Amino acid sequence: MDALRTHAALGLSTKNLSVIFACCPSVGDDRARGFVEALTHETPAGVSPVWCLLSDLPVRSDTRQRIDNAAAAVLMISSRTDRGELFRAVAMLRESARATLIVRLDSVAQSNAEGAEEADTSAFARLAGDGVVCVTDRSPIAMLAGIFSGLLALSEPMKRMNVEIELATRAQHSAKAWIRRVDDELHTAAKMQRDLLPTTMPHQGIVTSAAVFRPLWHVSGDVYRVWRLDEHHLGFMLADAMGHGVRAAMATMILAHELILKHVSEEGYRLVEPREALMRLNRQMIEHPSEAMRLASAVCGVIDARSATLTIAAAGHPHPMLLTPGKSAETFELDGPVLGVFDEAEFVQRTIALKPRQSLVMYTDGAEDALAHATEHSSGMSPHVDKAVLMARALERCFTSHSDTLHDALHEFNEMLDSMPGSLHRADDVTLLALRREA
């Protein structure tokens, strides 16, 4: 069976297919053309020959275009073919998902040389695989034609696979770029949010302050502030916006900006009572057009740094804790509805004078939830255990073992959270804000 009958039997012909025929200069045009005619029963002109593939590195754009459009490639080499060029050419064809037949045309002349056959086998073994078949011209032409026909049959599936891989690669790159852009924007948002937080906690008069801030993600739905109102007074606030992520973080920035504890006019200034500040903030949230400003809890107040007397009010927020050396933690109850619900909501404020070494600790519900989850996980206690009780016990341990400074006590609480089960997969932001009378 000659080559033409072999192709006819397989139902394949190169007449309607684009095939790359390439040879290295050491083979010679006449020998290469003769092999192509014997293999395909067609002249090379009928199969779009590209004779310069192996000697044209880097490959010209028009040559690469022919490779990309080809159904298959036949590379004709000799013993003098540069191995580096050959491996680069095969790598390029594999990258384009082209089925490739490599034929060594001078193997008959070299077969009597000592070790030549073994060298051929070793070299071809390194090239074969992934759509590449390596043969010599000692093989019957009918067998070579059959191999060539099989490669042509693989060309369309390989092309489709190459297109699918290209589309998947583009989608992956697009997803990576989008994730990188979102990550950059989140880092920017996190920096903007952290710029609102105190860089150093104020120490004024006999009052010191400290905080724990543990966002669930890049940005947080919690926010706290402690700032100087005048030479004798500090303002403080802690708020928790509904939800998580960017929307909640945007709400916290608005909350921190809009909660006013000092009103300045041409006549001077006056300190705003905490309940008045919450009423004003509540109305602004209800009237605000943004969906982000829907619901929030908050606690805020003013403390006189001379006497450590503070006035405080809350809106749907967990009750603060009073920590007194040598005593159990006490819940400091504050009533008031969540912000953003009732237009005419009123808030109750309380005034207390802190005793020497006494601390007031405010926190968001994420701190309670973290303690409850860890306790349930480690001891099997009921999930309905009073979260305020767990919080009181935890604060008692921290403030008893580190009673010297407020910062050390909260640092101990922070480390306690790290050591608890589930600390890497918390469900909410955790924030604590504490004020202490030092003398």
ZAGU-644053 format. One record per atom (N, C-alpha, C): residue in three letters; x, y, z. Coordinates in steps of 0.2 Angstrom, whole numbers, plus 5000, padded with zeros to 4 digits. Layout:
N
AlaXYZ ...
This chain:
439
Met500449945000 Met500050005000 Met500450065000 Asp500450104995 Asp500850164995 Asp500550224999 Ala500850275000 Ala500650335004 Ala499950355002 Leu499850364996 Leu499150394993 Leu498650344995 Arg498750284994 Arg498150234996 Arg498050235004 Thr498650245007 Thr498550245015 Thr498150305017 His498250355014 His497850415016 His497150405014 Ala497050385008 Ala496350375005 Ala495950325010 Ala496250275012 Ala495950225017 Ala495750255023 Leu496150295026 Leu496050335032 Leu495550385031 Gly495350405025 Gly494950465024 Gly495250535026 Leu495950535025 Leu496250595027 Leu496750615021 Ser496750685020 Ser497250705015 Ser497450775017 Thr498050795015 Thr498350855017 Thr498050915013 Lys497650895007 Lys497450955003 Lys497051005006 Asn496650985011 Asn496251035015 Asn496451045021 Leu497051035023 Leu497351045029 Leu498051085029 Ser498151125033 Ser498751165033 Ser499251125038 Val499851105034 Val500351065038 Val500951105037 Ile501351115043 Ile502051135043 Ile502551085041 Phe502851095036 Phe503451045034 Phe504051085035 Ala504551065039 Ala505151105041 Ala505751055041 Cys506251085038 Cys506851045039 Cys507451085041 Cys507951055044 Cys508551095046 Cys508951105039 Pro509451155039 Pro509851165033 Pro510251105031 Ser510451065036 Ser510951005035 Ser510550945031 Val509950945031 Val509550895027 Val509650905020 Gly509450965017 Gly509550975010 Gly508850975007 Asp508651025003 Asp508051035000 Asp507750974996 Asp508250944992 Asp508050884988 Asp507750824992 Arg508150814997 Arg507950755001 Arg507350765005 Ala507250825007 Ala506650845011 Ala506050845006 Arg506150875000 Arg505550874996 Arg505350794994 Gly505850754993 Gly505750684991 Gly505350654996 Phe505550665003 Phe505250635008 Phe504450655009 Val504350715008 Val503650745008 Val503250715003 Glu503550714997 Glu503150684991 Glu502950604993 Ala503450574995 Ala503350504997 Ala502850495002 Leu502850535007 Leu502450535013 Leu501750555011 Thr501650605007 Thr500950635006 Thr500650624999 His501150594995 His500950594988 His500750664985 Glu500950714988 Glu500850784986 Glu501550814985 Thr501550874981 Thr502150914981 Thr502150954987 Pro502750974990 Pro502751014996 Pro502351084995 Ala502351104989 Ala501951174988 Ala501251164990 Gly500951104989 Gly500251094991 Gly500151094998 Val500651095002 Val500551095010 Val500851145013 Ser500951205010 Ser501251265013 Ser501851255017 Pro502351235014 Pro503051225017 Pro503351285020 Val503551275026 Val503951325030 Val504651295031 Trp505151305027 Trp505751275027 Trp506251305032 Cys506051355035 Cys506551395039 Cys506451395047 Leu505951345049 Leu505751345056 Leu506351335061 Leu506751285059 Leu507351275064 Leu507851325064 Ser507951355059 Ser508451405058 Ser508251475059 Asp507651485061 Asp507351555061 Asp507151565068 Leu507551565073 Leu507451585080 Leu507751645082 Pro507451695085 Pro506751685087 Pro506251685080 Val505751655081 Val505251645075 Val504951715073 Arg504951725067 Arg504651785064 Arg503851775065 Ser503551835066 Ser502851835067 Ser502351795062 Asp502551805056 Asp502251775050 Asp502351695051 Thr502951675053 Thr503051605053 Thr502651575059 Arg502651615065 Arg502251595071 Arg501451585069 Gln501251635065 Gln500551635063 Gln500351565059 Arg500851545055 Arg500751485051 Arg500751425056 Ile501151425061 Ile501151375066 Ile500551375069 Asp500251425072 Asp499651435075 Asp499051405071 Asn499051415065 Asn498551395060 Asn498651325058 Ala499151295059 Ala499351225056 Ala498951175060 Ala498751115056 Ala498451055059 Ala499051015062 Ala499551015059 Ala500150965062 Ala500750995059 Ala501350965061 Ala501950985059 Ala502450925058 Val502850925053 Val503350875051 Val504050905051 Leu504450885056 Leu505150915056 Leu505650865054 Met506050885049 Met506550835046 Met507150855048 Ile507550815052 Ile508150835055 Ile508750785053 Ser509350795054 Ser509850755053 Ser510350745059 Ser510850705059 Ser511250705064 Ser511650765066 Arg511650815061 Arg512050875062 Arg511550935065 Thr510950915066 Thr510450965068 Thr510650985075 Asp510651055076 Asp510751075083 Asp510251055088 Arg510451025093 Arg509950995098 Arg509551055102 Gly509951105103 Gly509651165107 Gly509051195102 Glu509151205096 Glu508651235091 Glu508051185091 Leu508251115090 Leu507751065090 Leu507251065096 Phe507551065102 Phe507151065108 Phe506751125109 Arg507051185106 Arg506651245107 Arg506051245102 Ala506151215096 Ala505651215091 Ala505051165093 Val505251115096 Val504751065099 Val504351095105 Ala504751135109 Ala504351165114 Ala503851215112 Met504051255106 Met503551305104 Met502951265101 Leu503051215097 Leu502551175094 Leu502051145100 Arg502351125105 Arg501951095111 Arg501551155114 Glu501851215114 Glu501451265117 Glu500851285113 Ser500951275106 Ser500351285102 Ser499951225101 Ala500051175104 Ala499651115104 Ala499651085097 Arg500251085094 Arg500251055087 Arg500450985087 Ala500150935084 Ala500350865084 Ala501050875079 Thr501550835081 Thr502150845078 Thr502450775076 Leu502750765070 Leu503150705068 Leu503850725067 Ile504250695070 Ile505050715069 Ile505350655066 Val505650665060 Val505950615056 Val506650625055 Arg507050585057 Arg507850585055 Arg507950555048 Leu508150595044 Leu508250575037 Leu508850545035 Asp509350545039 Asp510050515037 Asp510150455042 Ser509650425045 Ser509850375049 Ser510050315046 Val509950295039 Val510150245036 Val510950245035 Ala511150315033 Ala511850325032 Ala512250315038 Gln511950335044 Gln512250325050 Gln512150265054 Ser511750215051 Ser511650155055 Ser512250115056 Asn512750115052 Asn513350075053 Asn513850105058 Ala513750165060 Ala514150195064 Ala514050165071 Glu514650155075 Glu514550125081 Glu514250175086 Gly513750145089 Gly513350185094 Gly512850235092 Ala512750245085 Ala512350295082 Ala511650275084 Glu511450215083 Glu510750195084 Glu510550205091 Glu510950185096 Glu510850205103 Glu510750275104 Ala511150315101 Ala511150385102 Ala510450415099 Asp510250385093 Asp509650415091 Asp509050395096 Thr509050335098 Thr508550315103 Thr508450355109 Ser509050375112 Ser509150415118 Ser508850485116 Ala509050515111 Ala508850585109 Ala508050585108 Phe507850535104 Phe507150535102 Phe506650525109 Ala506950485113 Ala506550465119 Ala506450535123 Arg506950575123 Arg506850645126 Arg506350685123 Leu506250675117 Leu505750725113 Leu505050695113 Ala504950635113 Ala504350605112 Ala503850615118 Gly503250615116 Gly502650625121 Gly502350685120 Asp501750695123 Asp501350755123 Asp501250775116 Gly501050725111 Gly500850745104 Gly501450745100 Val502050725102 Val502650725098 Val502850645096 Val502850625090 Val503050565088 Val503750565084 Cys504250525086 Cys504950525083 Cys505050465080 Val505250465073 Val505350405069 Val506050415065 Thr506250365061 Thr506850375057 Thr506550355050 Asp506950375045 Asp506750355038 Asp506850285036 Arg507050245041 Arg507150175040 Arg506450135040 Ser505950175044 Ser505250145044 Ser504950145037 Pro504550095036 Pro504150085030 Pro503750155029 Ile503750175023 Ile503350235021 Ile502650235023 Ala502350165022 Ala501650165024 Ala501550175031 Met501950145035 Met501850155042 Met501950225044 Leu502450265041 Leu502550335042 Leu501850375040 Ala501650355035 Ala500950385032 Ala500450375037 Gly500350315040 Gly499850305045 Gly499950345051 Ile500550345054 Ile500750385059 Ile500550465058 Phe500750485052 Phe500550555050 Phe499850565050 Ser499450515047 Ser498750525047 Ser498450525054 Gly498750485058 Gly498450485065 Gly498550555069 Leu499150585067 Leu499350655070 Leu498850705067 Leu498650695061 Leu498150745058 Leu497450735061 Ala497350675063 Ala496650655066 Ala496650695073 Leu497250695076 Leu497250725083 Leu497250805083 Ser497350835077 Ser497450905076 Ser496850945079 Glu496250925077 Glu495650965079 Glu495550955086 Pro495550895089 Pro495450895096 Pro496050935100 Met496650935098 Met497150975101 Met497051045100 Lys496751065094 Lys496651135093 Lys496051155098 Arg495551115099 Arg495051135104 Arg495251135111 Met495751085112 Met495951085119 Met496451155120 Asn496751175115 Asn497251235116 Asn496751295117 Val496251295113 Val495751355114 Val495451355121 Glu495251295123 Glu494951295130 Glu495551315135 Ile496151295134 Ile496651305139 Ile496751385139 Glu496751415133 Glu496851485132 Glu496351525136 Leu495751505134 Leu495151535138 Leu495151535145 Ala495351475148 Ala495451465155 Ala495951505158 Thr496551505154 Thr497151545156 Thr496951625157 Arg496551645151 Arg496351715152 Arg495851725157 Ala495451685158 Ala494951695164 Ala495351695171 Gln495851645171 Gln496251645177 Gln496551715178 His496951735173 His497251805174 His496851855175 Ser496251855172 Ser495751905174 Ser495451905181 Ala495351845183 Ala495151835190 Ala495751855195 Lys496351845193 Lys496851865198 Lys496951935198 Ala496851975192 Ala496952045192 Ala496352075196 Trp495752045195 Trp495152075199 Trp495352065206 Ile495552005208 Ile495651995216 Ile496252045218 Arg496752055214 Arg497252095216 Arg497052165217 Arg496552185212 Arg496352255212 Arg495852265219 Val495452215220 Val495052215226 Val495452215232 Asp495952175232 Asp496352175238 Asp496752245239 Asp496952275234 Asp497252345235 Asp496752395237 Glu496152385235 Glu495652435237 Glu495452425244 Leu495452355246 Leu495252345253 Leu495852365258 His496452365256 His497052385260 His496952465260 Thr496752495255 Thr496652565255 Thr496152585260 Ala495552555260 Ala495052565264 Ala495252545272 Ala495652495273 Ala495852485279 Ala496252535282 Lys496752565278 Lys497152615280 Lys496752675282 Met496252695278 Met495752755279 Met495452745286 Gln495152685287 Gln494852665293 Gln495352675299 Arg495952645298 Arg496352655304 Arg496652725305 Asp496652765300 Asp496752835301 Asp496252865306 Leu495652845306 Leu495152875311 Leu495352855318 Leu495652795319 Leu495752775326 Leu496352815329 Pro496352815336 Pro496952855339 Pro497552815338 Thr498152855336 Thr498752825335 Thr499052815342 Thr498952855346 Thr499152845353 Thr498552855358 Met498452815363 Met497852825367 Met498052875372 Pro497552925373 Pro497652985377 Pro497752965385 His498153005388 His498253005395 His498253075398 Gln497653085401 Gln497553155403 Gln497353155410 Gly497653205414 Gly497553205421 Gly497653135424 Ile497153115428 Ile497153055431 Ile496852995428 Val496753005421 Val496352955417 Val496852925412 Thr496852865411 Thr497152835405 Thr496652795401 Ser496852775395 Ser496452735391 Ser496852685387 Ala496552635385 Ala496852575381 Ala496252545377 Ala496552505371 Ala496052475367 Ala496352415364 Val495852365362 Val495952305358 Val495552315352 Phe495852305346 Phe495552315340 Phe495752255335 Arg495252205334 Arg495452145330 Arg494852145324 Pro495052175319 Pro494552165313 Pro494452095311 Leu493852075309 Leu493752005306 Leu494152005299 Trp494152055295 Trp494452055288 Trp494852115288 His495052135281 His495452195280 His495152255284 Val494452265284 Val494152325287 Val493652295292 Ser493452335296 Ser493052315302 Ser492352355302 Gly491852325305 Gly491252355307 Gly491252385314 Asp491752385317 Asp491852415324 Asp492252485323 Val492152535327 Val492552585327 Val492552615334 Tyr493152645336 Tyr493252675343 Tyr493652735342 Arg493552785347 Arg493852845347 Arg493952865354 Val494552895356 Val494652935362 Val494952995360 Trp494653055362 Trp494953115360 Trp494853175365 Arg495353225364 Arg495353275369 Arg494753335367 Leu494353345372 Leu493853395370 Leu494053465372 Asp494353465378 Asp494653535381 Asp495253515386 Glu495453555389 Glu496053545394 Glu495853495400 His495253485401 His495053445406 His494553385405 His494353385398 His493853335397 His494153285391 Leu493953225391 Leu494053175385 Leu493353155383 Gly493353145376 Gly492753115374 Gly492953045371 Phe492452995372 Phe492552935370 Phe491952905366 Met492052855362 Met491452825359 Met491752755356 Leu491252705356 Leu491352635353 Leu490652625349 Ala490752605343 Ala490152585339 Ala490252525335 Asp489752495334 Asp489752425330 Asp489152435325 Ala489352435318 Ala488852445313 Ala488652375311 Met488052365309 Met487752305307 Met488152275301 Gly488252205301 Gly488552175296 Gly489352175296 His489652155291 His490352155290 His490652185284 Gly491252185283 Gly491552205277 Gly491552275275 Val491552295269 Val491652365267 Val491052405269 Arg490452375268 Arg489852415269 Arg489852435277 Ala489952395281 Ala489952405288 Ala490552455290 Ala491152445286 Ala491652495287 Ala491552565285 Met491152575280 Met490952635278 Met490452675283 Ala490052625286 Ala489652655291 Ala489952675297 Thr490552645299 Thr490852665305 Thr491252725304 Met491452735298 Met491852805296 Met491352865297 Ile490752855295 Ile490152905295 Ile490052915303 Leu489952855306 Leu489752865314 Leu490252895317 Ala490952885316 Ala491452915320 Ala491452995318 His491353005312 His491353075310 His490753115313 Glu490153085313 Glu489553125315 Glu489353125322 Leu489653085326 Leu489553085333 Leu489953145336 Ile489553195338 Ile489853255341 Ile489753265348 Leu490253275352 Leu490253285359 Leu490453355361 Lys490653395356 Lys490853465357 Lys490553505352 His490153555354 His489853605349 His490153675349 Val490453695344 Val490853755343 Val490353805340 Ser490353865343 Ser489953925340 Ser490453985340 Glu490154045338 Glu490454105338 Glu490554125346 Glu490154105350 Glu490154125357 Glu490654085361 Gly490854025358 Gly491353985361 Gly491153915360 Tyr491153865365 Tyr490953795364 Tyr490653775370 Arg490253715369 Arg489953685375 Arg490053605373 Leu490053575379 Leu490153495378 Leu489453475378 Val489353425373 Val488653395371 Val488553335376 Glu487953335379 Glu487853275383 Glu487853215379 Pro488053155381 Pro488053095377 Pro487353075374 Arg486853085378 Arg486153065376 Arg485953105370 Glu486153175370 Glu485953215365 Glu486353195359 Ala486953185360 Ala487453165354 Ala487153095351 Leu486853055354 Leu486552995352 Leu485953005348 Met485553055351 Met484853065348 Met485053105341 Arg485453145341 Arg485653175334 Arg485953125329 Leu486353085331 Leu486653035327 Leu486052985325 Asn485652965329 Asn485052925327 Asn484652955321 Arg484453015322 Arg484053055317 Arg484453055310 Gln485153065310 Gln485553065304 Gln485552995301 Met485552945305 Met485552875302 Met484952865298 Ile484352885301 Ile483752865298 Ile483652905292 Glu483852965292 Glu483853015286 Glu484352995281 His484852965282 His485452955278 His485252905272 Pro485352925266 Pro485152885260 Pro485552815259 Ser486052815262 Ser486452755261 Ser486252695264 Glu486252635261 Glu486052575264 Glu486452545269 Ala487152575269 Ala487652555274 Ala487452585281 Met487052635281 Met486852675287 Met486252645290 Arg486152585290 Arg485452555292 Arg485452545300 Leu485852505303 Leu485852495310 Leu486552495313 Ala486552515319 Ala487152515323 Ala487052525330 Ser487452495334 Ser487452505342 Ser488052545343 Ala488052585349 Ala488552625351 Ala488552645358 Val489052665361 Val489152685368 Val489652745367 Cys489452805371 Cys489852865370 Cys489852905377 Gly490252945378 Gly490252985384 Gly490853035385 Val490853075390 Val491353125392 Val491553115399 Ile492253115400 Ile492553105406 Ile492953165408 Asp492853185414 Asp493253245417 Asp493953215420 Ala494453235416 Ala495153205418 Ala495353225425 Arg495053275428 Arg495253295435 Arg495053255440 Ser494353225439 Ser494053185445 Ser493853115442 Ala493953105436 Ala493753035433 Ala493053025434 Thr492653085433 Thr491953075433 Thr491753075426 Leu491353025424 Leu491153015417 Leu490353015417 Thr490153035411 Thr489453035409 Thr489352995403 Ile488952945403 Ile488952895397 Ile488252875395 Ala488152865389 Ala487452835387 Ala487652785381 Ala487152745380 Ala487252685375 Ala486652675371 Ala486752645365 Ala486152635360 Ala486252565358 Gly485852515362 Gly485752445360 Gly486452415360 His486852435365 His487552405365 His487652365371 Pro488152315371 Pro488252275377 Pro488452325383 His488152305389 His488352345395 His489052345396 Pro489352405398 Pro490052405400 Pro490152365407 Met490752355408 Met490952315414 Met491352365419 Leu491252365425 Leu491652405430 Leu492152355433 Leu492752365433 Leu493252325436 Leu493652355442 Thr493552335448 Thr493752365454 Thr494252315457 Pro494852335459 Pro495352285462 Pro495052255468 Gly495152185468 Gly494952145474 Gly494152135474 Lys493852155469 Lys493052135468 Lys492952105462 Ser492352075462 Ser492052045456 Ser491852105451 Ala491852085444 Ala491652135439 Ala490952145440 Glu490752215439 Glu490052235439 Glu489852255432 Thr489152235431 Thr488852265425 Thr488652335426 Phe488852375421 Phe488652445422 Phe488052455416 Glu487452445419 Glu486852445414 Glu486752515411 Leu486552515405 Leu486452575401 Leu485852555396 Asp485352585396 Asp484752575392 Asp484652615386 Gly484452595380 Gly484352635374 Gly484252595368 Pro483852615363 Pro483752565357 Pro484352575353 Val484352525348 Val484852525343 Val484752585338 Leu485352615336 Leu485252675331 Leu484952655325 Gly484552705322 Gly484352695315 Gly483652655315 Val483352655320 Val482652615320 Val482052665322 Phe482152695327 Phe481552745330 Phe481752815329 Asp481352855325 Asp481452925324 Asp481552965330 Glu481052945335 Glu481052985341 Glu481352955347 Ala481852915346 Ala482152875351 Ala482452915356 Glu482452895363 Glu482752935368 Glu483252885371 Phe483752915374 Phe484252875377 Phe484452905384 Val484552855389 Val484652865396 Val485452875397 Gln485652925400 Gln486352925402 Gln486452925410 Arg487052895411 Arg487252895418 Arg487852925420 Thr487952945426 Thr488552975428 Thr488852935434 Ile489552925433 Ile489852895439 Ile490552925440 Ala490752925446 Ala491452945447 Ala491952885449 Leu492352865444 Leu492852805445 Leu493252815451 Lys493352765455 Lys493752755461 Lys494452745459 Pro494952765463 Pro495652745461 Pro495752675459 Arg496052665453 Arg496252595451 Arg495652565448 Gln495052595447 Gln494452565445 Gln494452585437 Ser494152535433 Ser494152535426 Ser493452525423 Leu493352555418 Leu492652545414 Leu492852515408 Val492652455406 Val492852425400 Val492152415395 Met492252445389 Met491652445384 Met491952395379 Tyr491452355376 Tyr491652305371 Tyr491052295366 Thr491252265360 Thr490752255355 Thr490452175356 Asp489952165353 Asp489652095354 Asp490152035351 Gly490552055347 Gly491052005344 Gly491551985350 Ala491652015355 Ala492051995360 Ala491651945364 Glu491051955366 Glu490651905369 Glu490551845365 Asp490451855359 Asp490351795355 Asp490951745354 Ala491551785354 Ala492151745354 Ala492251705360 Leu492151735366 Leu492151695372 Leu491651635373 Ala491051655371 Ala490551605371 Ala490651545366 His490951555360 His491151505356 His491651465358 Ala492151495361 Ala492751455364 Ala492551415370 Thr492151445374 Thr491951405380 Thr491551345378 Glu491051355373 Glu490651295371 Glu491051245368 His491551265364 His492051215360 His492451175365 Ser492751205370 Ser493251175374 Ser492951135380 Ser492351165383 Ser492051135389 Ser491351095388 Gly491051105382 Gly490451075380 Gly489851115384 Met489951175387 Met489451215390 Met488851225385 Ser488351245388 Ser487751265384 Ser487851325380 Pro487751325373 Pro487851395370 Pro487351445373 His486851435377 His486451485380 His486751515386 Val487351495388 Val487651525394 Val487651595393 Asp487551635399 Asp487551705399 Asp488251735397 Lys488251765391 Lys488851795388 Lys489151845392 Ala488751885396 Ala488951935400 Ala489351905406 Val489151855408 Val489551815414 Val490151795412 Leu490251765406 Leu490851745403 Leu491351805402 Met491051855400 Met491451915399 Met491751945405 Ala491351945410 Ala491551965417 Ala492051925420 Arg492051855419 Arg492551815422 Arg493251825418 Ala493151835411 Ala493751845407 Ala494151905409 Leu493751965410 Leu494052025412 Leu494352025419 Glu493951985423 Glu494251985430 Glu494951945430 Arg495051895426 Arg495651865426 Arg496251905423 Cys496051945418 Cys496551985415 Cys496752045420 Phe496252075423 Phe496352135427 Phe496652115434 Thr496552055436 Thr496852035442 Thr497552015441 Ser497751975436 Ser498451955434 Ser498852015432 His498552065429 His498952125426 His498652185429 Ser498652205435 Ser498352255438 Ser498752325438 Asp499352315436 Asp499852375436 Asp499652425431 Thr499552405425 Thr499352455419 Thr498752425415 Leu498352475413 Leu497752455409 Leu498052425402 His498552445399 His498752415393 His498952345394 Asp499252325400 Asp499452255401 Asp498852215402 Ala498352235405 Ala497752205406 Ala497352185399 Leu497352235395 Leu497052225389 Leu497452175384 His498152185385 His498552145381 His498452065383 Glu498352055389 Glu498251995392 Glu497551965389 Phe497052005388 Phe496451985385 Phe496551965378 Asn496952005375 Asn497051995368 Asn497451925367 Glu497951915371 Glu498251845370 Glu497851795372 Met497351805377 Met496851755379 Met496451735373 Leu496251785369 Leu495851775363 Leu496251725358 Asp496851745357 Asp497351705352 Asp497351635354 Ser497351615361 Ser497451555363 Ser496851505363 Met496251545361 Met495651505362 Met495451465355 Pro495051415356 Pro494851375350 Pro494451415345 Gly494651415339 Gly494251455334 Gly494551525333 Ser495151545336 Ser495351615336 Ser495551635329 Leu495651585324 Leu495851605317 Leu495251605313 His494651585315 His494051585311 His493451615315 Arg493551675318 Arg493051715322 Arg492451735317 Ala491951745320 Ala491351765317 Ala491151835316 Asp491551875320 Asp491451945321 Asp492051985323 Asp492052055321 Asp492552095324 Asp492552095332 Val493152105334 Val493152115342 Val493552175344 Thr493252215348 Thr493452285350 Thr493352295357 Leu493852315361 Leu493752335368 Leu494052405369 Leu493752445373 Leu493952515375 Leu493852515382 Ala494452535385 Ala494452545393 Ala494752605395 Leu494352635400 Leu494652695404 Leu494752675411 Arg495252705414 Arg495452695421 Arg495652755424 Arg495452765431 Arg495752815435 Arg496352785439 Glu496952825438 Glu497552795440 Glu497652815447 Ala497352865450 Ala497552885457 Ala496852915460 
